Amino acid sequence: MSTLNGISMYGDERGQAVLWCHGGLSGRLDAALLQDAACRVGVRIISVDRPAIGGARPQDLRSVAAWARGVSGVLDALEVEELSVAAWSAGGPHALALAAEMPGRVRRVTTVASMHPLTEARYRSALGLQLHRVLLRLSPRWSALARRVVAASMHAPDRVLVATTLHTAVPAERAAMRAAADEIVAFLRAAVEQGPGGVVAEGRG
């Protein structure tokens, strides 16, 4: 793995480039879970924090599309001409925006359990993580309270963070998640290393 400000890279350094869009309440380090698989298939994963999350600078970006346009500068600096994009959860809309903004550069897009518009309460209640459901309710109107809730949650002991995350998984996934408990705690905490403002801003939509 190599790391720049707000950017981490995993897998085969000479492999095909795949830009990874992290999930909500998370950051670029969640791609660490893909390290072994990326090496096996010869893929170079470039994982980028979104504004004010993890190591990324706070920026006044008013749309997902604006973030996607900003990523083109990262790819220029890394001399990446063509790439694929992959995402999970709240990273899904960002992956689709990258494809829309860079049609000549992005060759394919894959999303896993992608976030859809949460305009109705019944959609929000389907989210597995209780903190995520609370954040989506609070962030649009009570952002200060949302920041306090996120900050308090991230001060919970490691075992509580792991147990809460395991609760969102189906039984077949839990053994793998237990084995990756240290990585899960690391990316949850790293997401708010600058404070909870970044994840709260995403909760506002």
C-alpha positions as CSV (number, residue, x, y, z in Angstrom):
1,M,0.0,0.0,0.0
2,S,1.1,3.6,-0.7
3,T,-0.5,6.7,0.7
4,L,-0.7,10.4,-0.4
5,N,-2.8,13.1,1.1
6,G,-6.3,11.7,1.0
7,I,-5.3,8.9,-1.4
8,S,-4.3,5.3,-0.8
9,M,-3.3,2.7,-3.3
10,Y,-3.6,-1.1,-3.0
11,G,-2.9,-4.2,-5.0
12,D,-0.6,-4.5,-8.0
13,E,1.3,-1.2,-8.6
14,R,1.6,-2.2,-12.3
15,G,-2.0,-3.4,-12.7
16,Q,-5.0,-1.9,-14.4
17,A,-6.2,1.1,-12.5
18,V,-9.5,1.0,-10.6
19,L,-10.7,4.0,-8.7
20,W,-12.5,3.1,-5.5
21,C,-15.4,5.2,-4.0
22,H,-15.7,4.5,-0.3
23,G,-18.9,4.0,1.6
24,G,-20.7,6.4,3.9
25,L,-19.4,6.9,7.5
26,S,-16.2,5.5,6.0
27,G,-13.2,6.7,4.0
28,R,-10.5,5.6,1.6
29,L,-9.0,3.0,4.0
30,D,-12.0,0.7,3.6
31,A,-10.3,-0.4,0.3
32,A,-7.7,-2.1,2.5
33,L,-10.1,-5.0,2.6
34,L,-9.5,-5.4,-1.1
35,Q,-5.7,-5.7,-1.0
36,D,-5.3,-9.4,-1.3
37,A,-7.9,-9.8,-4.0
38,A,-6.5,-6.9,-6.0
39,C,-3.0,-8.5,-5.9
40,R,-4.4,-11.8,-7.1
41,V,-6.2,-10.4,-10.2
42,G,-3.5,-7.8,-11.0
43,V,-5.5,-4.6,-10.2
44,R,-4.2,-1.3,-8.9
45,I,-6.8,0.3,-6.6
46,I,-6.8,4.0,-6.1
47,S,-8.9,5.0,-3.2
48,V,-9.8,8.7,-2.7
49,D,-11.3,10.4,0.4
50,R,-14.2,12.7,-0.3
51,P,-14.0,16.3,1.0
52,A,-13.3,16.7,4.8
53,I,-13.2,12.9,5.2
54,G,-10.0,11.1,6.3
55,G,-7.0,13.0,4.8
56,A,-8.9,15.1,2.2
57,R,-9.0,18.9,2.5
58,P,-12.3,20.5,3.3
59,Q,-13.8,21.9,0.1
60,D,-16.9,23.8,-0.8
61,L,-18.1,21.3,-3.3
62,R,-21.9,21.7,-3.9
63,S,-22.5,18.5,-5.9
64,V,-21.4,15.0,-6.5
65,A,-20.5,16.0,-10.1
66,A,-18.2,18.7,-8.8
67,W,-16.3,16.2,-6.7
68,A,-16.0,13.9,-9.8
69,R,-14.5,16.7,-11.8
70,G,-12.0,17.3,-9.1
71,V,-10.9,13.7,-9.2
72,S,-9.7,14.2,-12.8
73,G,-6.8,16.2,-11.3
74,V,-5.8,13.3,-9.1
75,L,-5.8,11.0,-12.1
76,D,-3.7,13.4,-14.1
77,A,-1.1,13.6,-11.2
78,L,-1.0,9.8,-11.1
79,E,-0.7,9.6,-14.9
80,V,-3.7,7.4,-15.2
81,E,-5.2,7.6,-18.7
82,E,-8.0,5.0,-18.5
83,L,-9.5,3.3,-15.6
84,S,-12.5,1.4,-14.2
85,V,-14.5,2.6,-11.2
86,A,-15.9,0.6,-8.3
87,A,-17.9,1.6,-5.3
88,W,-20.0,0.4,-2.4
89,S,-22.9,2.0,-0.5
90,A,-22.8,5.8,-0.5
91,G,-19.9,5.7,-3.0
92,G,-22.3,4.5,-5.7
93,P,-23.6,7.9,-6.8
94,H,-20.0,9.2,-6.9
95,A,-18.9,6.3,-9.1
96,L,-21.7,7.0,-11.6
97,A,-20.8,10.7,-11.5
98,L,-17.2,9.9,-12.4
99,A,-18.5,7.9,-15.4
100,A,-20.7,10.8,-16.5
101,E,-18.0,13.4,-16.1
102,M,-15.2,11.4,-17.7
103,P,-16.8,9.3,-20.5
104,G,-13.6,9.1,-22.5
105,R,-11.6,8.0,-19.5
106,V,-13.8,5.7,-17.4
107,R,-14.3,2.3,-19.2
108,R,-16.6,0.5,-16.8
109,V,-18.4,1.0,-13.5
110,T,-19.3,-1.5,-10.8
111,T,-21.4,-0.6,-7.7
112,V,-22.1,-2.9,-4.7
113,A,-25.1,-2.3,-2.5
114,S,-25.2,1.3,-3.9
115,M,-27.1,4.0,-2.2
116,H,-30.3,5.2,-4.0
117,P,-32.1,8.5,-3.3
118,L,-33.4,8.3,0.3
119,T,-36.4,10.6,-0.2
120,E,-38.8,8.5,1.7
121,A,-38.6,7.2,5.3
122,R,-39.2,3.6,4.2
123,Y,-36.0,3.8,2.2
124,R,-33.9,5.2,5.0
125,S,-35.2,2.6,7.4
126,A,-33.7,-0.1,5.2
127,L,-30.2,1.0,6.0
128,G,-28.4,-1.5,8.2
129,L,-26.4,0.8,10.4
130,Q,-28.4,2.6,13.0
131,L,-26.0,5.5,13.1
132,H,-26.4,6.0,9.4
133,R,-30.2,6.2,9.8
134,V,-29.9,8.8,12.6
135,L,-27.4,10.8,10.6
136,L,-29.6,11.1,7.6
137,R,-32.5,12.3,9.7
138,L,-30.4,14.9,11.7
139,S,-28.0,16.3,9.1
140,P,-30.3,18.3,6.9
141,R,-31.8,20.3,9.8
142,W,-29.7,19.8,12.9
143,S,-26.1,19.5,11.6
144,A,-24.6,20.6,14.9
145,L,-26.4,17.8,16.7
146,A,-25.5,15.3,14.0
147,R,-21.8,16.2,14.5
148,R,-22.1,15.5,18.2
149,V,-23.7,12.2,17.6
150,V,-21.0,11.1,15.1
151,A,-18.2,12.3,17.4
152,A,-19.7,10.4,20.4
153,S,-20.1,7.2,18.3
154,M,-16.5,7.3,17.1
155,H,-15.3,7.5,20.7
156,A,-16.9,4.2,21.5
157,P,-14.6,1.2,22.3
158,D,-13.3,-0.8,19.4
159,R,-15.4,-3.8,20.3
160,V,-18.6,-1.7,20.2
161,L,-17.7,-0.4,16.7
162,V,-17.1,-3.9,15.5
163,A,-20.2,-5.3,17.0
164,T,-22.3,-2.5,15.5
165,T,-20.9,-3.2,12.1
166,L,-21.4,-6.9,12.4
167,H,-25.0,-6.3,13.2
168,T,-25.5,-5.0,9.6
169,A,-24.1,-8.1,8.0
170,V,-25.8,-11.4,7.0
171,P,-24.5,-14.5,8.8
172,A,-22.3,-15.6,5.8
173,E,-20.4,-12.3,5.9
174,R,-19.7,-12.1,9.6
175,A,-16.8,-14.5,9.8
176,A,-14.9,-12.5,7.2
177,M,-15.8,-9.2,9.0
178,R,-14.6,-10.6,12.3
179,A,-11.2,-11.5,10.7
180,A,-11.0,-7.9,9.4
181,A,-12.0,-6.3,12.7
182,D,-8.8,-4.2,13.0
183,E,-9.2,-2.8,9.5
184,I,-12.8,-2.0,10.0
185,V,-12.0,0.0,13.2
186,A,-9.2,1.8,11.4
187,F,-11.2,3.0,8.5
188,L,-14.2,4.1,10.7
189,R,-11.9,6.2,12.9
190,A,-9.8,7.5,10.1
191,A,-12.9,8.9,8.4
192,V,-13.4,11.4,11.2
193,E,-9.8,12.3,11.9
194,Q,-10.5,15.9,10.9
195,G,-13.8,15.8,12.8
196,P,-17.3,14.6,11.8
197,G,-18.0,17.5,9.5
198,G,-17.3,15.6,6.3
199,V,-19.6,12.6,7.0
200,V,-22.3,15.0,8.3
201,A,-22.1,17.0,5.0
202,E,-22.7,13.8,3.1
203,G,-25.7,13.0,5.2
204,R,-27.2,16.3,4.1
205,G,-27.2,15.1,0.5
